[in-house]
């Protein structure tokens, strides 16, 4: 995927936020991860063309996709420790 196609969501997203703002369904807090395209979206949304007064919250540590490698690592270590313990028990018998 090239840079232009990754950034093609910005204008439609700003239009949708503008539509929600005009109907009163607009919230001032937008929750998202800290990806580069989201940061670029935040800059564009606060641009003079759109003028959104939105508070952006980034949640990389609270999302599953960021914690997944760590959680898998703990499970792997626990299973290795269990296998070593079982091997020691078998050797002693």
OpenMM code with the backbone's topology and positions (N, CA, C; nanometers):
from openmm import Vec3, app, unit

residues = "UNK UNK UNK UNK UNK UNK UNK UNK UNK UNK UNK UNK UNK UNK UNK UNK UNK UNK UNK UNK UNK UNK UNK UNK UNK UNK UNK UNK UNK UNK UNK UNK UNK UNK UNK UNK UNK UNK UNK UNK UNK UNK UNK UNK UNK UNK UNK UNK UNK UNK UNK UNK UNK UNK UNK UNK UNK UNK UNK UNK UNK UNK UNK UNK UNK UNK UNK UNK UNK UNK UNK UNK UNK UNK UNK UNK UNK UNK UNK UNK UNK UNK UNK UNK UNK UNK UNK UNK UNK UNK UNK UNK UNK".split()
positions = [
    Vec3(0.0842, -0.1179, 0.0000),
    Vec3(0.0000, 0.0000, 0.0000),
    Vec3(0.0883, 0.1237, 0.0000),
    Vec3(0.0607, 0.2142, -0.0867),
    Vec3(0.1429, 0.3345, -0.0899),
    Vec3(0.0882, 0.4418, 0.0034),
    Vec3(0.1647, 0.5470, 0.0192),
    Vec3(0.1323, 0.6529, 0.1136),
    Vec3(0.0005, 0.7212, 0.0799),
    Vec3(-0.0260, 0.7447, -0.0479),
    Vec3(-0.1465, 0.8167, -0.0880),
    Vec3(-0.2718, 0.7360, -0.0554),
    Vec3(-0.2708, 0.6063, -0.0827),
    Vec3(-0.3895, 0.5262, -0.0541),
    Vec3(-0.4122, 0.5099, 0.0957),
    Vec3(-0.3057, 0.5099, 0.1749),
    Vec3(-0.3222, 0.5018, 0.3194),
    Vec3(-0.3832, 0.6295, 0.3758),
    Vec3(-0.3559, 0.7412, 0.3141),
    Vec3(-0.4045, 0.8690, 0.3639),
    Vec3(-0.5380, 0.9105, 0.3013),
    Vec3(-0.5954, 0.8258, 0.2177),
    Vec3(-0.7179, 0.8639, 0.1476),
    Vec3(-0.8394, 0.8681, 0.2388),
    Vec3(-0.8275, 0.8217, 0.3627),
    Vec3(-0.9414, 0.8238, 0.4536),
    Vec3(-0.9618, 0.9607, 0.5184),
    Vec3(-0.8652, 1.0494, 0.5117),
    Vec3(-0.8693, 1.1738, 0.5880),
    Vec3(-0.9849, 1.2631, 0.5455),
    Vec3(-0.9967, 1.2903, 0.4172),
    Vec3(-1.1023, 1.3799, 0.3710),
    Vec3(-1.2425, 1.3223, 0.3969),
    Vec3(-1.2693, 1.1939, 0.3644),
    Vec3(-1.4018, 1.1397, 0.3971),
    Vec3(-1.4316, 1.1395, 0.5477),
    Vec3(-1.3299, 1.1135, 0.6283),
    Vec3(-1.3505, 1.1144, 0.7733),
    Vec3(-1.3838, 1.2548, 0.8227),
    Vec3(-1.3156, 1.3550, 0.7699),
    Vec3(-1.3463, 1.4935, 0.8080),
    Vec3(-1.4866, 1.5326, 0.7629),
    Vec3(-1.5276, 1.4870, 0.6462),
    Vec3(-1.6640, 1.5143, 0.5995),
    Vec3(-1.7664, 1.4498, 0.6915),
    Vec3(-1.7389, 1.3262, 0.7356),
    Vec3(-1.8307, 1.2583, 0.8260),
    Vec3(-1.8379, 1.3294, 0.9606),
    Vec3(-1.7248, 1.3727, 1.0129),
    Vec3(-1.7254, 1.4484, 1.1386),
    Vec3(-1.8031, 1.5787, 1.1233),
    Vec3(-1.7877, 1.6439, 1.0089),
    Vec3(-1.8614, 1.7678, 0.9835),
    Vec3(-2.0122, 1.7410, 0.9788),
    Vec3(-2.0503, 1.6281, 0.9185),
    Vec3(-2.1923, 1.5912, 0.9113),
    Vec3(-2.2472, 1.5658, 1.0510),
    Vec3(-2.1703, 1.4915, 1.1332),
    Vec3(-2.2132, 1.4647, 1.2701),
    Vec3(-2.2212, 1.5931, 1.3513),
    Vec3(-2.1277, 1.6831, 1.3272),
    Vec3(-2.1270, 1.8110, 1.3995),
    Vec3(-2.2507, 1.8932, 1.3649),
    Vec3(-2.2912, 1.8928, 1.2384),
    Vec3(-2.4079, 1.9709, 1.1972),
    Vec3(-2.5382, 1.9121, 1.2504),
    Vec3(-2.5428, 1.7806, 1.2751),
    Vec3(-2.6648, 1.7183, 1.3281),
    Vec3(-2.6646, 1.7092, 1.4799),
    Vec3(-2.5559, 1.7494, 1.5438),
    Vec3(-2.5486, 1.7460, 1.6894),
    Vec3(-2.5010, 1.6127, 1.7457),
    Vec3(-2.4571, 1.5225, 1.6608),
    Vec3(-2.4080, 1.3918, 1.7049),
    Vec3(-2.2568, 1.3895, 1.7191),
    Vec3(-2.1982, 1.5012, 1.7412),
    Vec3(-2.0530, 1.5154, 1.7435),
    Vec3(-2.0038, 1.5156, 1.8868),
    Vec3(-1.9034, 1.4327, 1.9147),
    Vec3(-1.8407, 1.4299, 2.0464),
    Vec3(-1.7056, 1.4994, 2.0362),
    Vec3(-1.6618, 1.5632, 2.1413),
    Vec3(-1.5367, 1.6384, 2.1365),
    Vec3(-1.4142, 1.5537, 2.1644),
    Vec3(-1.4318, 1.4245, 2.1907),
    Vec3(-1.3192, 1.3371, 2.2188),
    Vec3(-1.3168, 1.2267, 2.1141),
    Vec3(-1.2021, 1.2082, 2.0527),
    Vec3(-1.1852, 1.1039, 1.9521),
    Vec3(-1.0767, 1.0084, 2.0011),
    Vec3(-1.1122, 0.8829, 2.0186),
    Vec3(-1.0227, 0.7812, 2.0717),
    Vec3(-0.9647, 0.7011, 1.9564),
    Vec3(-0.8317, 0.6915, 1.9514),
    Vec3(-0.7656, 0.6206, 1.8420),
    Vec3(-0.6265, 0.5779, 1.8842),
    Vec3(-0.5649, 0.4915, 1.8027),
    Vec3(-0.4284, 0.4516, 1.8342),
    Vec3(-0.3316, 0.5585, 1.7833),
    Vec3(-0.2048, 0.5417, 1.8125),
    Vec3(-0.1082, 0.6470, 1.7826),
    Vec3(-0.0344, 0.6241, 1.6507),
    Vec3(-0.1040, 0.5717, 1.5515),
    Vec3(-0.0433, 0.5508, 1.4203),
    Vec3(-0.0145, 0.6829, 1.3500),
    Vec3(0.0802, 0.6801, 1.2578),
    Vec3(0.1182, 0.8019, 1.1859),
    Vec3(0.0026, 0.8609, 1.1079),
    Vec3(-0.0808, 0.7746, 1.0463),
    Vec3(-0.1916, 0.8287, 0.9683),
    Vec3(-0.2963, 0.8933, 1.0584),
    Vec3(-0.3124, 0.8449, 1.1807),
    Vec3(-0.4052, 0.9094, 1.2732),
    Vec3(-0.3520, 1.0452, 1.3189),
    Vec3(-0.2224, 1.0535, 1.3391),
    Vec3(-0.1639, 1.1831, 1.3767),
    Vec3(-0.1774, 1.2844, 1.2634),
    Vec3(-0.1598, 1.2367, 1.1404),
    Vec3(-0.1794, 1.3245, 1.0252),
    Vec3(-0.3251, 1.3668, 1.0139),
    Vec3(-0.4165, 1.2737, 1.0415),
    Vec3(-0.5588, 1.3074, 1.0419),
    Vec3(-0.5888, 1.4157, 1.1443),
    Vec3(-0.5287, 1.4054, 1.2629),
    Vec3(-0.5512, 1.5064, 1.3667),
    Vec3(-0.5056, 1.6439, 1.3211),
    Vec3(-0.3902, 1.6482, 1.2550),
    Vec3(-0.3415, 1.7770, 1.2042),
    Vec3(-0.4357, 1.8345, 1.0993),
    Vec3(-0.4838, 1.7493, 1.0094),
    Vec3(-0.5730, 1.7957, 0.9036),
    Vec3(-0.7090, 1.8378, 0.9598),
    Vec3(-0.7569, 1.7668, 1.0617),
    Vec3(-0.8872, 1.7996, 1.1198),
    Vec3(-0.8836, 1.9325, 1.1941),
    Vec3(-0.7681, 1.9701, 1.2456),
    Vec3(-0.7554, 2.0987, 1.3139),
    Vec3(-0.7136, 2.2095, 1.2174),
    Vec3(-0.6995, 2.1732, 1.0915),
    Vec3(-0.6604, 2.2671, 0.9877),
    Vec3(-0.7656, 2.3773, 0.9730),
    Vec3(-0.7300, 2.4817, 0.9083),
    Vec3(-0.8194, 2.5950, 0.8897),
    Vec3(-0.9418, 2.5591, 0.8055),
    Vec3(-0.9298, 2.4535, 0.7213),
    Vec3(-1.0426, 2.4123, 0.6383),
    Vec3(-1.1545, 2.3474, 0.7199),
    Vec3(-1.1187, 2.2725, 0.8245),
    Vec3(-1.2193, 2.1961, 0.8987),
    Vec3(-1.2501, 2.2565, 1.0351),
    Vec3(-1.1511, 2.3044, 1.1056),
    Vec3(-1.1680, 2.3723, 1.2353),
    Vec3(-1.2404, 2.2870, 1.3392),
    Vec3(-1.2011, 2.1622, 1.3539),
    Vec3(-1.2585, 2.0787, 1.4581),
    Vec3(-1.1858, 2.1043, 1.5888),
    Vec3(-1.2591, 2.1313, 1.6926),
    Vec3(-1.2022, 2.1497, 1.8262),
    Vec3(-1.2162, 2.0180, 1.9019),
    Vec3(-1.1419, 1.9204, 1.8599),
    Vec3(-1.1534, 1.7863, 1.9137),
    Vec3(-1.0332, 1.7537, 1.9999),
    Vec3(-1.0595, 1.6822, 2.1080),
    Vec3(-0.9514, 1.6310, 2.1920),
    Vec3(-0.9220, 1.4892, 2.1451),
    Vec3(-0.7975, 1.4620, 2.1117),
    Vec3(-0.7576, 1.3316, 2.0615),
    Vec3(-0.6892, 1.2541, 2.1724),
    Vec3(-0.7383, 1.1341, 2.1972),
    Vec3(-0.6779, 1.0476, 2.2973),
    Vec3(-0.6170, 0.9271, 2.2276),
    Vec3(-0.4935, 0.8987, 2.2612),
    Vec3(-0.4241, 0.7840, 2.2055),
    Vec3(-0.4203, 0.6721, 2.3090),
    Vec3(-0.4497, 0.5506, 2.2663),
    Vec3(-0.4566, 0.4392, 2.3609),
    Vec3(-0.3727, 0.3201, 2.3152),
    Vec3(-0.2444, 0.3363, 2.2934),
    Vec3(-0.1685, 0.2207, 2.2475),
    Vec3(-0.1490, 0.1138, 2.3536),
    Vec3(-0.1395, 0.1519, 2.4786),
    Vec3(-0.1105, 0.0540, 2.5817),
    Vec3(-0.2356, -0.0209, 2.6259),
    Vec3(-0.3519, 0.0337, 2.6022),
    Vec3(-0.4752, -0.0297, 2.6489),
    Vec3(-0.5409, -0.1166, 2.5428),
    Vec3(-0.4815, -0.1249, 2.4258),
    Vec3(-0.5446, -0.2021, 2.3197),
    Vec3(-0.4833, -0.3405, 2.3099),
    Vec3(-0.5623, -0.4348, 2.2651),
    Vec3(-0.5196, -0.5732, 2.2580),
    Vec3(-0.4020, -0.5922, 2.1626),
    Vec3(-0.4050, -0.5239, 2.0489),
    Vec3(-0.3009, -0.5485, 1.9499),
    Vec3(-0.1631, -0.5048, 1.9968),
    Vec3(-0.1562, -0.4097, 2.0890),
    Vec3(-0.0264, -0.3676, 2.1415),
    Vec3(0.0192, -0.4566, 2.2564),
    Vec3(-0.0740, -0.5123, 2.3310),
    Vec3(-0.0378, -0.5981, 2.4431),
    Vec3(-0.0179, -0.7433, 2.4023),
    Vec3(-0.0647, -0.7810, 2.2873),
    Vec3(-0.0628, -0.9204, 2.2457),
    Vec3(0.0763, -0.9832, 2.2469),
    Vec3(0.1806, -0.9204, 2.1911),
    Vec3(0.3127, -0.9851, 2.1941),
    Vec3(0.3631, -1.0115, 2.3358),
    Vec3(0.3348, -0.9227, 2.4271),
    Vec3(0.3786, -0.9412, 2.5655),
    Vec3(0.3034, -1.0566, 2.6294),
    Vec3(0.1705, -1.0600, 2.6075),
    Vec3(0.0913, -1.1668, 2.6670),
    Vec3(0.1323, -1.3026, 2.6108),
    Vec3(0.1584, -1.3116, 2.4835),
    Vec3(0.2040, -1.4364, 2.4231),
    Vec3(0.3399, -1.4755, 2.4805),
    Vec3(0.4252, -1.3776, 2.5041),
    Vec3(0.5559, -1.4054, 2.5637),
    Vec3(0.5445, -1.4658, 2.7018),
    Vec3(0.4510, -1.4136, 2.7833),
    Vec3(0.4318, -1.4693, 2.9177),
    Vec3(0.3828, -1.6136, 2.9108),
    Vec3(0.2911, -1.6410, 2.8211),
    Vec3(0.2397, -1.7776, 2.8065),
    Vec3(0.3512, -1.8710, 2.7619),
    Vec3(0.4323, -1.8260, 2.6689),
    Vec3(0.5435, -1.9080, 2.6200),
    Vec3(0.6421, -1.9383, 2.7326),
    Vec3(0.6763, -1.8369, 2.8112),
    Vec3(0.7688, -1.8591, 2.9236),
    Vec3(0.7093, -1.9530, 3.0272),
    Vec3(0.5816, -1.9397, 3.0550),
    Vec3(0.5172, -2.0280, 3.1526),
    Vec3(0.5186, -2.1724, 3.1043),
    Vec3(0.4931, -2.1938, 2.9764),
    Vec3(0.4937, -2.3296, 2.9225),
    Vec3(0.6355, -2.3890, 2.9222),
    Vec3(0.7349, -2.3078, 2.8920),
    Vec3(0.8733, -2.3563, 2.8964),
    Vec3(0.9134, -2.3943, 3.0391),
    Vec3(0.8743, -2.3115, 3.1358),
    Vec3(0.9057, -2.3414, 3.2752),
    Vec3(0.8361, -2.4697, 3.3190),
    Vec3(0.7114, -2.4879, 3.2765),
    Vec3(0.6380, -2.6094, 3.3106),
    Vec3(0.7046, -2.7325, 3.2476),
    Vec3(0.7496, -2.7205, 3.1235),
    Vec3(0.8161, -2.8327, 3.0564),
    Vec3(0.9475, -2.8669, 3.1259),
    Vec3(1.0239, -2.7656, 3.1682),
    Vec3(1.1501, -2.7922, 3.2381),
    Vec3(1.1237, -2.8611, 3.3715),
    Vec3(1.0197, -2.8174, 3.4407),
    Vec3(0.9852, -2.8783, 3.5691),
    Vec3(0.9439, -3.0242, 3.5501),
    Vec3(0.8636, -3.0515, 3.4497),
    Vec3(0.8211, -3.1887, 3.4228),
    Vec3(0.9407, -3.2766, 3.3847),
    Vec3(1.0345, -3.2225, 3.3076),
    Vec3(1.1534, -3.2973, 3.2690),
    Vec3(1.2379, -3.3305, 3.3923),
    Vec3(1.2506, -3.2367, 3.4843),
    Vec3(1.3276, -3.2594, 3.6077),
    Vec3(1.2615, -3.3689, 3.6915),
    Vec3(1.1294, -3.3683, 3.6976),
    Vec3(1.0584, -3.4714, 3.7734),
    Vec3(1.0818, -3.6085, 3.7114),
    Vec3(1.0767, -3.6150, 3.5780),
    Vec3(1.0990, -3.7423, 3.5085),
    Vec3(1.2433, -3.7926, 3.5283),
    Vec3(1.3386, -3.7023, 3.5279),
    Vec3(1.4795, -3.7406, 3.5469),
    Vec3(1.4999, -3.7966, 3.6873),
    Vec3(1.4387, -3.7379, 3.7878),
    Vec3(1.4556, -3.7820, 3.9256),
    Vec3(1.3905, -3.9169, 3.9505),
    Vec3(1.2932, -3.9553, 3.8720),
    Vec3(1.2273, -4.0849, 3.8933),
    Vec3(1.3096, -4.1881, 3.8294),
] * unit.nanometer
topology = app.Topology()
chain = topology.addChain("A")
for resn in residues:
    res = topology.addResidue(resn, chain)
    for name in ("N", "CA", "C"):
        topology.addAtom(name, app.Element.getBySymbol(name[0]), res)
